[in-house]
Amino acid sequence: MARDYYEVLGVQRTASKDDIKKAFRQLARQLHPDVNKAPDAEARFKEANEAYEVLSDDEKRARYDRFGAAGVNGPTGFPGAGGAAGFGGFEEIFEEFFNSFGGSRSNASRRRGPRPGADRRVDVTVTFEESIFGVDREVEFERLQACETCGGSGAAAGTQPVRCQQCNGSGEVRQVQQTFLGPMVQVGTCPRCNGRGETIATPCNTCRGAGRMRVKAELEVQIPPGVREGLQIQLRGQGDAGETGAPAGNLFVVVHVEEHEYFKRHDNDIILDININVAQAALGDKIVVPTVDGDVELIVPPGTQNGKSFRLRGKGVPRLRTDGSNSGRGDQLVNIAVEIPNKLSEEQRELFEKLAETMGGAVTPQKGNKGLFDKVVDFFSGDQG
């Protein structure tokens, strides 16, 4: 009996189409037969594909949610009904035949000729300030580069690779198998030249015929202003060198941002929480507030309440476009917390007692006034009325 399609993709039954698509893409990358060589990878890949075909279609998903597999499967128990689908469809039969011959359909579409270089990844950590203003950072990583001795050919000096005799330079071998449907041709990568179409009679002594060597590389990377945690910067052609005649892979620089002692980031705004005393809140004051650009003065008006927020225009994070450029900056939000002293000197106690006498002790319930949480929500939404 087939597994539950939601379980196959690892999503909840309430998952959105975007969640289902994201889950399938992740599974497809992990299980594709060209990447995953585990014995059950291909079967799991087909199972995930089958689950996605049903759950990504609103009508099929509705039938599946109501009737289960019977709502989307044909009478023979394979997805789809009618025509050749009684056996799971001709494409599925074709797949099964290739599997029985020890291969897969992916072998038939395997790349011929020299292979491109693989991608590489390096992680870089920057400070909070560097993420705001950008920084040039030198990174070190390992990659495969063309052998300097043979120029990437893999052949010893004075010799050249020769055309593979087994595949005649095509990089593929074909085998005809007789089936009840008639002759079927299996296409696979040539085992002698490994798909290159050439063999090396006298290998290079430096790279032993590989044509590439693992080396330590150093590059200066420009971290643009406004980067956030997890941003990937792609440097084309800076990954592993490809085989002769094939392009190099790319380098992906993943940026990590250190937490700041005071500042926090919210989208393109910077958040700062500061404490003031009750006298400053009641009487008002001119205070000095730190920003990433340096200290600035902020006027706290008399009667400032706990939770009040002030906006410093243009003191936030640069707005980073997809092309790496910037379009202005966000703001800095200064959130006020009125600090109530838990210890008073004798003089302070006398002053507060006199103040209390003048203000009275009656408690008045609030009538529909917005609380602190509502005020913060309104501030971020722009409604400060």
C-alpha positions in Angstrom: 0.0 0.0 0.0 1.3 3.4 -1.0 2.4 5.8 1.8 0.4 8.9 2.6 1.4 11.6 0.1 1.6 14.2 2.8 4.0 11.9 4.8 6.1 11.3 1.7 6.7 15.1 1.2 7.0 15.7 5.0 4.2 18.4 5.1 1.1 18.9 7.1 -2.3 18.2 5.6 -3.0 22.0 5.9 0.2 22.9 3.9 -0.1 25.5 1.2 0.8 24.9 -2.4 4.0 26.9 -1.9 5.0 24.7 1.1 4.3 21.6 -1.0 6.4 22.9 -3.9 9.2 23.8 -1.6 9.2 20.4 0.1 9.2 18.6 -3.2 12.1 20.7 -4.6 14.1 19.9 -1.5 13.4 16.1 -1.8 14.1 16.2 -5.6 17.5 17.7 -5.0 18.3 15.0 -2.4 16.9 12.0 -4.1 17.6 12.5 -7.8 19.4 9.4 -9.2 22.2 11.6 -10.7 23.0 12.9 -7.2 22.0 10.2 -4.7 23.5 6.7 -5.3 21.6 5.0 -2.5 19.8 1.8 -3.6 16.3 3.2 -2.8 16.9 6.8 -4.0 15.3 6.3 -7.4 12.2 4.6 -5.9 11.8 7.4 -3.3 12.3 10.0 -6.0 9.4 8.5 -8.0 7.3 8.3 -4.9 7.9 12.0 -4.2 7.1 13.0 -7.8 3.9 11.0 -7.6 2.9 12.7 -4.4 3.7 16.1 -5.8 1.7 15.5 -9.0 -1.4 14.9 -6.8 -1.0 17.5 -4.0 0.0 20.3 -6.4 -3.2 19.9 -8.3 -6.2 21.4 -6.5 -8.8 19.0 -8.0 -6.7 15.9 -7.4 -5.8 17.0 -3.9 -9.4 17.5 -3.0 -10.3 14.0 -4.3 -7.3 12.5 -2.4 -8.3 14.3 0.8 -11.8 12.9 0.5 -11.3 9.4 -0.8 -7.6 8.7 -0.3 -5.6 6.9 -3.0 -8.8 5.5 -4.5 -9.8 9.0 -5.5 -6.8 9.7 -7.7 -5.7 6.2 -8.8 -6.9 4.1 -11.7 -8.6 0.7 -11.2 -5.2 -1.1 -11.3 -3.8 0.9 -8.4 -1.4 3.2 -10.5 -1.9 7.0 -10.7 -3.9 8.0 -13.7 -6.5 5.9 -15.5 -7.3 5.1 -19.1 -5.1 4.1 -22.1 -1.7 2.8 -21.3 -2.0 4.1 -17.7 -3.5 0.7 -16.7 0.1 -0.4 -16.3 1.2 2.9 -14.8 1.8 4.5 -18.2 4.3 3.7 -20.9 6.9 6.0 -19.3 6.7 3.9 -16.1 7.2 0.7 -18.1 10.1 2.2 -19.9 11.6 3.1 -16.5 11.1 -0.4 -15.2 12.9 -1.9 -18.2 16.0 0.3 -17.7 16.0 -0.6 -14.0 16.0 -4.3 -14.8 19.0 -3.8 -17.0 21.0 -2.2 -14.1 20.5 1.4 -15.3 18.0 4.2 -15.3 16.5 6.7 -17.7 18.9 9.3 -16.2 21.7 7.4 -17.8 20.2 8.0 -21.2 20.2 11.7 -20.7 23.6 11.9 -18.9 25.8 14.7 -20.2 28.3 13.7 -22.9 31.7 15.1 -23.1 33.7 17.0 -20.5 32.0 17.7 -17.2 31.6 21.3 -15.8 33.3 22.1 -12.6 31.4 21.8 -9.3 30.2 24.8 -7.2 32.0 25.7 -4.0 30.8 27.4 -0.8 32.6 29.5 1.8 31.2 31.2 4.9 32.0 34.7 6.0 31.2 36.4 9.3 30.9 40.2 9.5 30.1 42.6 12.3 26.7 44.3 12.6 28.3 47.6 11.4 30.0 45.9 8.5 26.6 44.5 7.4 25.3 48.0 7.3 28.1 49.8 5.4 29.6 46.9 3.5 33.2 45.6 3.7 35.8 43.9 1.5 36.8 40.6 2.9 39.5 38.1 1.8 38.3 34.5 1.8 40.3 31.3 1.6 38.9 28.0 0.3 39.9 24.9 -1.6 39.0 24.2 -5.2 40.1 22.2 -8.2 42.2 24.1 -10.8 43.6 23.0 -14.1 47.0 21.2 -13.7 49.7 23.7 -14.6 51.9 20.9 -15.9 49.6 19.5 -18.5 47.3 22.5 -18.9 44.3 20.4 -17.8 44.6 17.8 -20.5 45.7 15.1 -18.1 48.3 13.8 -20.6 52.1 13.8 -20.1 54.2 16.4 -21.9 54.6 15.7 -25.6 51.4 13.5 -25.7 47.8 14.1 -26.3 44.5 12.4 -25.3 43.2 10.0 -27.9 39.7 9.2 -29.0 38.1 6.5 -26.9 38.0 3.2 -28.9 35.0 1.8 -27.0 32.6 4.7 -27.6 34.4 6.2 -30.6 34.5 9.6 -28.9 30.8 9.9 -28.1 31.1 9.3 -24.4 28.2 6.8 -24.5 27.8 3.1 -25.1 24.6 1.5 -26.3 23.3 -2.0 -25.5 20.3 -3.6 -27.3 18.1 -5.8 -25.1 15.2 -8.0 -26.3 11.9 -7.5 -24.5 8.3 -8.6 -25.2 7.8 -5.2 -26.7 10.7 -5.7 -29.1 14.3 -4.5 -29.1 15.1 -1.7 -26.6 18.3 0.3 -26.5 20.0 1.2 -23.2 22.3 4.2 -23.4 24.8 4.7 -20.7 28.1 6.5 -19.9 31.1 4.9 -21.4 32.9 3.0 -18.6 36.3 3.3 -20.3 36.5 7.1 -20.7 33.8 8.0 -18.1 31.9 10.1 -20.7 34.8 12.2 -21.8 35.2 10.6 -25.2 38.9 10.5 -24.8 41.4 8.3 -23.1 44.9 9.1 -21.9 47.7 6.7 -22.8 50.5 8.4 -20.9 49.1 10.3 -17.8 50.6 13.5 -16.5 52.9 12.8 -13.6 51.7 15.8 -11.6 47.9 15.2 -11.7 48.1 11.5 -12.6 45.9 12.0 -15.6 43.1 13.9 -13.7 43.8 17.2 -15.4 43.0 19.1 -12.2 44.6 19.6 -8.9 43.2 20.6 -5.5 44.7 24.0 -4.4 44.0 26.6 -1.8 42.6 29.8 -3.3 42.3 33.3 -2.0 39.8 35.9 -3.2 38.7 39.4 -2.1 35.0 39.5 -1.8 32.9 42.7 -1.8 30.2 42.4 0.9 27.6 45.1 -0.2 26.0 47.4 2.3 22.7 46.1 3.7 23.4 42.4 3.7 21.5 40.2 6.1 22.1 36.9 7.8 22.3 34.0 5.3 22.7 36.1 2.1 24.5 34.3 -0.6 26.9 36.1 -3.0 27.5 34.3 -6.2 30.9 34.6 -7.9 30.7 33.0 -11.4 33.5 30.8 -12.5 35.3 30.8 -9.2 34.4 27.3 -8.2 36.1 24.1 -9.4 37.6 24.1 -12.9 35.8 22.0 -15.4 37.3 19.2 -17.5 39.0 20.5 -20.6 36.5 22.4 -22.7 33.9 22.7 -19.9 33.1 25.7 -17.8 34.1 26.2 -14.2 31.7 26.1 -11.3 30.7 29.0 -9.2 31.6 30.1 -5.7 28.8 30.9 -3.2 29.8 33.2 -0.3 27.4 32.8 2.5 27.3 35.9 4.9 26.7 35.6 8.6 26.1 38.7 10.7 27.2 38.9 14.4 24.7 40.1 16.9 25.2 43.6 18.3 25.2 44.5 22.0 22.5 47.1 21.6 21.1 47.3 18.0 18.6 44.9 16.5 17.4 44.7 12.9 13.8 44.6 11.7 13.7 44.5 7.9 15.5 47.8 6.9 15.0 49.4 10.3 17.4 49.4 13.3 15.8 49.0 16.7 17.3 50.4 19.9 15.8 50.2 23.4 16.9 52.8 25.9 16.0 53.5 29.6 15.2 56.9 31.0 14.2 57.8 34.5 10.8 59.0 35.7 12.0 62.6 36.0 13.2 62.7 32.4 9.9 61.2 31.3 7.8 63.6 33.2 9.8 66.8 32.7 11.4 66.0 29.3 15.0 66.0 28.4 17.6 66.2 25.6 19.5 62.9 25.5 22.3 61.4 23.4 21.4 58.3 21.4 23.9 56.0 19.7 23.3 55.2 16.0 25.5 53.3 13.5 26.5 56.7 12.1 27.5 58.0 15.6 25.8 59.7 18.5 22.8 62.0 17.8 20.7 64.2 20.1 17.1 63.2 20.8 14.5 65.5 22.4 12.3 63.6 24.9 9.2 65.8 25.3 7.6 66.2 28.8 5.1 63.5 29.7 6.7 60.8 27.6 5.1 57.5 28.4 6.7 54.1 28.8 6.8 52.3 25.4 6.9 55.5 23.4 8.9 55.1 20.1 10.8 57.8 18.2 11.9 57.5 14.6 15.3 58.7 13.4 14.9 59.0 9.6 17.7 57.6 7.4 19.6 56.0 10.3 18.7 52.4 9.4 19.9 49.7 7.0 20.6 50.4 3.2 17.9 48.9 1.0 19.7 46.3 -1.0 18.4 45.6 -4.5 18.8 42.2 -6.2 21.5 43.6 -8.5 23.6 44.6 -5.4 22.8 48.3 -5.5 21.1 50.3 -2.8 18.0 52.6 -2.8 18.1 54.7 0.3 18.1 53.6 3.9 15.6 52.6 6.5 15.1 54.3 9.9 16.2 53.8 13.5 13.5 53.3 16.0 14.2 54.3 19.6 11.9 52.6 22.1 11.7 54.3 25.5 11.5 52.4 28.7 10.8 54.4 31.8 12.9 53.0 34.6 11.3 52.8 38.0 14.0 52.9 40.8 13.8 49.9 43.2 16.0 51.7 45.8 15.7 55.4 46.8 17.9 57.6 48.9 16.3 59.4 51.8 16.2 62.6 49.8 14.6 60.9 46.8 12.0 59.2 49.0 11.0 62.6 50.6 10.6 64.1 47.1 8.5 61.2 45.9 6.3 61.4 49.0 5.7 65.1 48.4 4.9 64.4 44.7 2.5 61.7 45.8 0.6 64.0 48.0 0.0 66.4 45.2 -1.1 63.7 42.7 -3.4 61.7 44.9 -3.8 57.9 45.0 -6.9 57.3 43.1 -6.7 54.5 40.5 -8.6 55.1 37.2 -9.3 52.2 34.8 -8.4 52.9 31.2 -11.3 53.4 28.7 -10.4 51.8 25.5 -6.9 53.2 25.4 -4.4 51.2 23.5 -1.9 49.2 25.4 1.8 49.0 24.8 1.6 46.1 22.3 -1.1 47.9 20.3 1.1 51.1 20.2 4.1 49.1 18.9 2.0 47.5 16.2 0.6 50.9 15.2 4.1 52.3 15.1 5.4 49.7 12.7 2.3 50.0 10.5 2.6 53.8 10.3 -0.6 54.5 12.2 0.5 56.8 15.0 -2.7 58.7 15.4 
